[in-house]
Every structure is written in structure tokens, then in C-alpha cells.
């Protein structure tokens, strides 16, 4: 097949997923829009957009071999365009991906205003916000300097809000960041939801998700950064074409296209390169709070979306086999953008996860962690579920009863 970068390569699920992410369709979203929310909205005033003539420089091929050297540091670039809504007692941080801003959460914010205190975060460098400093020459993409910057910004937001033991939910790269926060800051994060974000990316030439750092870096330079060679007009047109395939609502598609226009290509590629180079497997033992991975599974007759979803299923099965501490839920007949394709199902699943109930859906379920911090007011206390269940294709539990938030059956 011909790749999105213009050269021939074999059709491997990860390569298809890399192409789909670069086309803007592999990052997940969580809710549909109301008629009012469907109208394009203007983000809060912020600094002027980054000049396309002076984009942040991307790191070039590595000058040194991976080792245990201290990770280089860059100055903190604070979060901008954080939109806070809601009156609930539970704090929920919503993280967008590398190609969108806080508006992917607009309808979720509207529908859940009475349930949670929510903070919708735009990554630095997106939608006219200030981008982090360029990576030093000695840094690796797997060092995740921009990812660490976003992490520090979110922790600073929680300090400012005096919020403790919060839940985080992200889409795509934002979902990966939510998992990272949960693993590395268990005293601050009560639980994390990743919508189509993965713990680690498979490398096609390797038979295991545990890939050495130097091979990850080499893969990123040869595949993800090939997007640098694509003219900007072609690059963004392909992203928008992918969005239109995933978003049948033309008004919402127009809003997402507007977000893409606010994502400078060097910023987009920097976050994406760090995402593909990252590896959270070494941090699994640090996980002390529940997590959930939600995966949108498209219809089989949608060839533009199916390969990436199939690959993600493989990765989440690998992840679940390694550690029994998460929910993995498949939203069938959906798209990776769950905010648009399955909004109410997403609402119910988020509610169930936070309050310690079985998360409705199809897929694998396992959560032996003994702590749930948000039992529902007026309802039965949430209790840990200490055995592993495998949900069969029709959605019924293979052993034990599957329940939903409406069933009032605690774990």
C-alpha cells in the first residue's frame, strides 16, 4: 500500500494506526453534542497563536545511545485555556489529545455539570497557547519532556484548586497521560480513564510490546517524523478527511476541523513522537489506583477505522494479561471518538467507574485493587471485586453477574 507519507510499505496494524492518528481519527473522544453545543465555540482568550514561521524545532536523530543519564529539563510552560465547570463534589480532569483543545469535552461538561467539578485541559502549544521549549539535542523522545511538562501543569492546577484524590480522563494521547499520572502520582490520582489511549505501542518488527528504548526511538524517527516531509496543506487535509469519516455530524466535524487548524504541525508531531516512544510498562508496579481503558470498535464495514481498533484490542489484552488491575471495555458499533459516537454510554461508564460499580460494556474486566474512593451518595458502598471475569461476546459475564450503574449492585 502507499503510506500517508508517500512511500510503499507493508500493511501492518500499527503502521495503519500511526497513519490513522496522523489523519486525526485514532484519538478517542467521549461524548455526543447537543444542538447548542454543536455550534462552533470560541476558546477563551489567550496568547496569540504560534507563528507558522517560527514553530518549535523538532528533535533530530539521536546523538547518543540510550542509557541511564539524567533526563534533560526544560522550563515549565503552564497550562492555558483551562475551562472549569460543574458543582459536584468529585473532581474530574479532562485531557484533550495532540490535535484538539478543550472543546472536545464541551457536551460532556454540559451533561455532567451537576455530577462533577470538571477541568478541561488544552495541551500547551495547541489552540494558540504557548508551546513548551524545544527539546535539547541530548534528549530522547522517550524522555517525554513535553509530556512531563503537561503532567507538571496538571499537578499545578490541582494545587491551585486545592483538589486531592481526583479522577483523570483523557482521549488518545491525553488518555496515555491520564494513565501516566495515575501510575506516577498515586497519592494525588484516585483513578484514571484512557479513551483509546494505550500504555505502549507495538513495534511491527518485535514480537513483544516490551521494546528496547533505542528501537522505539528509531521507529519514531523513521515513521512518525516522516510527517515533517508532508506539505502542511496536505498533512492537515488528510487529518480532516479522517475526521469526516469518523464524524457523520457535519457541524461537529466542522468544529473538530477548526481545532486541527489550531494545532501547528511541529507541535502535533512532537506530542505524537513522545506518545509512540513512551513505555509505561516499567511503572505498572507503581499503580495503586484503579484504571479503565475504553476502546471504540467501529463497524466492520468501515475500513478506515477498523485496523487501528483491532490493534488496540491486541495491546489492551497484552496489558491486562500483565497486571490484573483495570477495566477494559469495548464500545462496539462505535468509533474511536466516543465523545461523539457513544456519549450516553460513556457517561454511564464513567459514572460506574468512579463510584465502584461494574462498568457496562463488552470486553475484559479485572480489578483486584482494594480501594475505591467515591462511593455514590445515598447508595450502597462500593466494594472491591477480587476475582477476574471475562466477558463473552454477547456482553454477559462468563462467571459472576455483570451489573450496571442503574442496577445498584456494587462490586
C-alpha positions as CSV (number, residue, x, y, z in Angstrom):
1,X,0.0,0.0,0.0
2,X,1.1,3.6,-0.3
3,X,1.6,5.2,3.1
4,X,0.3,8.7,4.0
5,X,3.9,9.8,3.7
6,X,4.0,8.9,0.1
7,X,6.2,5.7,0.0
8,X,5.4,2.0,-0.2
9,X,5.3,-0.2,2.9
10,X,3.5,-3.3,4.1
11,X,0.1,-3.1,5.7
12,X,0.7,-3.7,9.4
13,X,-1.9,-2.8,12.1
14,X,0.5,-0.5,13.9
15,X,1.5,1.3,10.8
16,X,-2.2,1.7,9.9
17,X,-2.8,3.1,13.3
18,X,0.1,5.5,13.0
19,X,-1.4,6.7,9.8
20,X,-4.9,7.0,11.3
21,X,-3.5,9.0,14.2
22,X,-1.7,11.3,11.8
23,X,-5.0,11.6,9.9
24,X,-6.8,12.6,13.1
25,X,-9.1,9.5,13.6
26,X,-7.3,7.3,16.1
27,X,-7.6,9.6,19.1
28,X,-10.7,8.9,21.1
29,X,-13.4,11.3,22.2
30,X,-16.1,10.8,24.7
31,X,-19.5,12.4,24.2
32,X,-22.0,13.5,21.6
33,X,-23.1,17.0,21.4
34,X,-26.4,18.8,22.0
35,X,-27.7,21.1,19.3
36,X,-26.5,24.1,21.2
37,X,-23.1,22.6,21.8
38,X,-22.7,21.7,18.2
39,X,-22.2,25.3,17.2
40,X,-18.6,26.3,16.9
41,X,-17.3,27.9,20.0
42,X,-14.5,30.4,20.6
43,X,-11.9,29.3,23.0
44,X,-11.1,31.6,26.0
45,X,-8.8,34.5,25.1
46,X,-5.2,33.5,25.3
47,X,-1.8,34.4,23.9
48,X,-1.5,35.0,20.1
49,X,-1.2,31.8,18.0
50,X,2.2,30.4,17.4
51,X,3.7,31.9,14.2
52,X,3.9,29.2,11.5
53,X,7.2,30.8,10.5
54,X,8.8,30.1,14.0
55,X,7.5,26.7,15.1
56,X,9.1,24.8,17.9
57,X,12.0,22.8,16.5
58,X,11.6,19.0,16.5
59,X,14.4,16.9,17.8
60,X,16.5,15.3,15.1
61,X,18.2,11.8,15.1
62,X,19.8,10.9,18.3
63,X,23.4,12.0,19.2
64,X,23.9,9.4,21.9
65,X,22.8,5.9,22.8
66,X,20.1,5.3,25.4
67,X,21.4,5.0,28.9
68,X,20.8,6.0,32.5
69,X,21.8,9.6,32.1
70,X,19.7,12.2,33.9
71,X,16.7,13.4,31.9
72,X,17.3,16.9,30.5
73,X,15.0,19.6,31.8
74,X,13.0,22.4,30.2
75,X,11.3,25.3,31.9
76,X,7.7,24.8,32.9
77,X,5.2,26.1,30.4
78,X,1.9,26.5,32.4
79,X,-1.5,25.3,31.1
80,X,-3.7,27.9,29.4
81,X,-7.3,27.7,28.2
82,X,-8.3,25.5,31.1
83,X,-12.1,25.5,31.3
84,X,-13.7,24.7,34.7
85,X,-17.3,23.7,35.1
86,X,-19.5,21.8,37.5
87,X,-20.7,21.8,41.1
88,X,-20.2,18.2,42.1
89,X,-18.0,17.0,45.0
90,X,-15.8,14.8,42.8
91,X,-13.0,16.4,40.8
92,X,-12.5,15.2,37.2
93,X,-9.7,16.4,35.0
94,X,-10.4,16.0,31.2
95,X,-7.3,16.0,28.9
96,X,-7.5,16.5,25.1
97,X,-5.1,15.0,22.7
98,X,-2.4,16.5,20.5
99,X,-4.7,17.6,17.8
100,X,-7.7,19.1,19.7
101,X,-8.5,21.6,22.5
102,X,-10.9,21.6,25.5
103,X,-13.9,21.8,23.2
104,X,-13.9,18.0,22.6
105,X,-15.4,17.9,26.1
106,X,-18.0,20.6,25.6
107,X,-21.1,18.4,25.6
108,X,-19.6,16.2,28.4
109,X,-19.2,19.3,30.5
110,X,-22.8,20.4,29.8
111,X,-24.3,17.0,30.6
112,X,-22.4,16.3,33.8
113,X,-22.3,19.7,35.4
114,X,-24.2,18.5,38.5
115,X,-22.1,15.3,38.9
116,X,-18.5,16.5,39.0
117,X,-16.2,19.5,39.4
118,X,-14.5,19.4,36.0
119,X,-11.4,21.0,34.5
120,X,-11.0,20.5,30.7
121,X,-7.3,20.9,29.8
122,X,-5.8,22.0,26.5
123,X,-2.2,20.8,25.9
124,X,0.4,23.6,25.8
125,X,1.0,24.7,22.2
126,X,-2.5,23.8,20.9
127,X,-5.2,26.4,20.0
128,X,-2.9,29.4,20.2
129,X,-1.5,28.6,23.7
130,X,2.2,28.8,24.5
131,X,4.3,25.8,23.4
132,X,6.9,24.3,25.6
133,X,10.6,24.9,24.9
134,X,12.3,22.9,22.2
135,X,13.9,19.7,23.2
136,X,17.7,19.9,23.9
137,X,19.8,18.0,21.4
138,X,20.8,15.4,24.0
139,X,17.2,14.5,24.8
140,X,15.2,11.5,23.6
141,X,11.5,11.4,22.6
142,X,11.1,8.7,25.2
143,X,12.3,11.2,27.8
144,X,8.9,12.8,27.2
145,X,9.9,16.4,28.0
146,X,6.6,17.9,26.7
147,X,4.7,15.1,28.3
148,X,6.4,15.8,31.7
149,X,5.6,19.5,31.2
150,X,1.9,18.7,30.7
151,X,2.0,16.5,33.8
152,X,3.5,19.2,35.9
153,X,1.0,21.7,34.6
154,X,-1.9,19.4,35.6
155,X,-0.4,18.9,39.1
156,X,0.0,22.6,39.4
157,X,-3.7,23.0,38.5
158,X,-4.7,20.6,41.2
159,X,-2.6,22.5,43.8
160,X,-4.3,25.7,42.7
161,X,-7.7,24.2,43.0
162,X,-6.8,22.5,46.3
163,X,-8.1,19.3,44.8
164,X,-6.9,16.0,46.2
165,X,-7.6,12.4,45.1
166,X,-9.0,13.4,41.8
167,X,-10.0,11.3,38.7
168,X,-8.4,12.0,35.3
169,X,-9.8,11.1,31.9
170,X,-8.1,11.6,28.5
171,X,-8.6,11.0,24.8
172,X,-5.8,9.4,22.8
173,X,-2.5,10.9,23.9
174,X,-4.5,12.6,26.7
175,X,-5.6,9.1,27.8
176,X,-2.0,7.9,27.9
177,X,-1.2,11.0,30.0
178,X,-4.0,10.1,32.4
179,X,-2.6,6.6,32.9
180,X,0.9,8.1,33.5
181,X,-0.5,10.4,36.1
182,X,-2.2,7.5,37.9
183,X,0.9,5.4,37.9
184,X,3.4,8.1,38.9
185,X,1.2,10.1,41.4
186,X,-1.0,7.6,43.2
187,X,-1.3,9.9,46.2
188,X,-3.0,12.6,44.0
189,X,-4.9,10.5,41.5
190,X,-7.8,8.3,42.6
191,X,-8.4,6.7,39.2
192,X,-7.7,7.2,35.5
193,X,-9.7,6.6,32.3
194,X,-8.0,6.3,29.0
195,X,-10.2,6.6,25.9
196,X,-8.4,4.8,23.1
197,X,-5.1,5.8,24.7
198,X,-2.6,2.9,25.0
199,X,0.0,2.0,27.6
200,X,2.6,1.2,25.0
201,X,2.8,0.9,21.2
202,X,3.8,-2.3,19.5
203,X,6.7,-2.1,17.1
204,X,6.0,-4.2,13.9
205,X,9.4,-6.0,13.9
206,X,9.1,-7.1,17.5
207,X,7.0,-9.9,18.9
208,X,6.5,-8.3,22.3
209,X,5.3,-4.9,23.5
210,X,8.4,-4.6,25.6
211,X,10.7,-3.0,23.1
212,X,14.2,-1.5,23.9
213,X,14.3,2.2,24.1
214,X,16.7,2.7,21.1
215,X,14.4,0.7,18.8
216,X,11.4,2.9,19.9
217,X,13.4,6.0,19.1
218,X,14.5,4.6,15.7
219,X,10.9,3.7,14.9
220,X,9.6,7.2,15.8
221,X,12.2,8.9,13.7
222,X,11.5,6.7,10.7
223,X,7.7,6.7,10.8
224,X,6.1,9.4,12.9
225,X,8.6,12.1,11.9
226,X,8.1,11.3,8.3
227,X,5.2,13.7,8.6
228,X,7.7,16.5,8.6
229,X,8.2,15.9,4.9
230,X,4.5,16.2,4.0
231,X,3.4,19.7,3.0
232,X,1.3,21.4,5.7
233,X,-1.8,21.7,3.4
234,X,-1.7,18.0,2.5
235,X,-1.0,17.0,6.1
236,X,-3.9,18.8,7.6
237,X,-6.3,18.0,4.7
238,X,-5.7,14.3,5.5
239,X,-6.4,14.8,9.1
240,X,-9.7,16.5,8.3
241,X,-10.6,13.8,5.8
242,X,-10.1,11.2,8.5
243,X,-12.3,13.3,10.9
244,X,-15.1,13.4,8.4
245,X,-15.1,9.6,8.2
246,X,-15.4,9.3,12.0
247,X,-17.8,12.2,12.5
248,X,-21.0,11.9,10.5
249,X,-22.4,15.1,12.1
250,X,-21.1,17.9,9.8
251,X,-21.4,20.5,12.5
252,X,-19.2,18.6,14.9
253,X,-16.8,17.8,12.0
254,X,-16.5,21.5,11.3
255,X,-15.7,22.2,15.0
256,X,-13.0,19.5,15.0
257,X,-11.5,20.8,11.8
258,X,-11.3,24.2,13.4
259,X,-9.3,22.6,16.3
260,X,-7.0,20.9,13.8
261,X,-6.3,24.3,12.3
262,X,-5.1,25.4,15.8
263,X,-2.6,22.6,16.1
264,X,0.7,23.6,14.5
265,X,2.2,20.6,12.7
266,X,5.5,20.6,14.7
267,X,3.5,20.7,18.0
268,X,1.3,17.8,16.8
269,X,4.3,15.7,15.8
270,X,6.3,16.4,18.9
271,X,3.5,15.1,21.2
272,X,2.8,12.2,18.8
273,X,6.5,11.2,18.8
274,X,6.7,11.2,22.6
275,X,3.5,9.2,22.6
276,X,4.9,6.5,20.3
277,X,8.2,6.5,22.1
278,X,6.8,6.2,25.6
279,X,6.7,3.0,27.6
280,X,4.6,2.8,30.8
281,X,5.3,-0.9,31.4
282,X,8.1,-0.2,33.9
283,X,5.7,1.8,36.0
284,X,2.9,-0.8,36.3
285,X,4.1,-2.0,39.7
286,X,3.6,1.6,41.0
287,X,-0.1,1.5,40.1
288,X,-2.1,1.9,43.3
289,X,-5.5,3.2,42.0
290,X,-8.0,1.7,39.5
291,X,-7.8,2.5,35.8
292,X,-10.1,1.9,32.8
293,X,-9.3,1.7,29.1
294,X,-12.3,2.4,26.8
295,X,-11.9,1.3,23.2
296,X,-14.2,2.3,20.4
297,X,-14.7,-0.6,18.0
298,X,-16.1,0.5,14.6
299,X,-18.4,-1.4,12.3
300,X,-16.7,-4.0,10.2
301,X,-17.7,-2.2,7.1
302,X,-15.7,0.9,8.0
303,X,-12.2,0.0,6.7
304,X,-10.9,3.5,7.5
305,X,-11.3,2.9,11.3
306,X,-11.2,-0.9,11.9
307,X,-7.5,-1.8,11.7
308,X,-6.4,0.6,14.4
309,X,-9.2,-0.6,16.7
310,X,-8.1,-4.2,16.2
311,X,-4.5,-3.4,17.0
312,X,-5.6,-1.5,20.2
313,X,-7.6,-4.6,21.3
314,X,-4.3,-6.6,21.0
315,X,-2.4,-4.1,23.1
316,X,-5.0,-3.9,25.8
317,X,-5.1,-7.7,26.0
318,X,-1.4,-7.7,26.5
319,X,-1.7,-5.1,29.2
320,X,-4.5,-6.9,31.0
321,X,-2.5,-10.2,30.9
322,X,0.4,-8.4,32.6
323,X,-1.5,-6.9,35.5
324,X,-5.0,-7.6,36.9
325,X,-5.9,-4.1,37.9
326,X,-8.0,-2.5,35.2
327,X,-11.3,-2.4,33.3
328,X,-11.0,-2.8,29.6
329,X,-14.3,-2.0,27.9
330,X,-15.1,-2.3,24.2
331,X,-17.8,0.1,22.8
332,X,-19.0,-1.8,19.7
333,X,-20.6,-0.3,16.7
334,X,-18.8,2.9,17.6
335,X,-15.8,5.0,16.5
336,X,-12.6,5.9,18.4
337,X,-14.3,9.3,19.1
338,X,-16.5,8.0,21.9
339,X,-17.4,11.6,22.9
340,X,-19.3,11.8,19.6
341,X,-20.4,8.2,18.8
342,X,-21.4,6.9,22.2
343,X,-21.9,9.9,24.6
344,X,-24.5,8.5,26.9
345,X,-22.9,5.1,27.1
346,X,-19.7,6.9,28.0
347,X,-21.5,8.9,30.7
348,X,-22.8,5.7,32.3
349,X,-19.4,4.0,32.1
350,X,-17.6,7.0,33.7
351,X,-20.2,7.2,36.4
352,X,-19.9,3.4,37.1
353,X,-16.1,3.5,37.2
354,X,-15.9,6.5,39.6
355,X,-18.4,5.0,42.0
356,X,-17.0,1.5,42.0
357,X,-19.7,-0.4,40.0
358,X,-19.1,-2.8,37.2
359,X,-18.5,-0.8,34.0
360,X,-21.1,-1.7,31.4
361,X,-19.8,-2.9,28.1
362,X,-18.1,-5.8,26.3
363,X,-14.6,-6.8,26.7
364,X,-12.4,-7.8,29.6
365,X,-12.8,-6.9,33.2
366,X,-10.4,-7.2,36.1
367,X,-9.9,-5.1,39.1
368,X,-8.5,-6.5,42.4
369,X,-7.4,-3.2,43.8
370,X,-8.9,-2.8,47.3
371,X,-9.6,0.9,47.4
372,X,-12.5,2.9,45.9
373,X,-12.7,6.5,47.0
374,X,-16.0,7.7,45.6
375,X,-19.0,5.7,46.8
376,X,-22.2,7.1,45.5
377,X,-24.1,9.3,48.0
378,X,-27.2,7.6,49.2
379,X,-26.2,4.3,47.5
380,X,-24.6,1.2,48.7
381,X,-20.8,1.4,49.5
382,X,-18.5,0.4,46.7
383,X,-16.6,-2.7,47.4
384,X,-13.6,-4.2,45.7
385,X,-14.1,-7.1,43.3
386,X,-11.3,-9.5,43.8
387,X,-11.8,-12.1,41.1
388,X,-11.2,-11.9,37.4
389,X,-14.1,-12.0,35.0
390,X,-14.0,-12.5,31.2
391,X,-17.0,-11.0,29.4
392,X,-18.1,-13.0,26.4
393,X,-19.1,-11.5,23.1
394,X,-22.8,-11.0,23.9
395,X,-21.9,-8.9,26.9
396,X,-22.8,-11.5,29.6
397,X,-20.3,-12.3,32.3
398,X,-18.6,-15.7,31.9
399,X,-18.6,-16.0,35.7
400,X,-20.4,-13.8,38.1
401,X,-23.2,-11.3,37.3
402,X,-22.5,-8.2,35.3
403,X,-24.2,-5.1,36.7
404,X,-24.6,-1.5,35.6
405,X,-24.9,1.8,37.5
406,X,-28.6,1.5,37.2
407,X,-28.6,-1.9,38.8
408,X,-27.3,-0.7,42.1
409,X,-25.1,-3.7,42.5
410,X,-21.7,-2.7,44.0
411,X,-18.5,-4.5,43.2
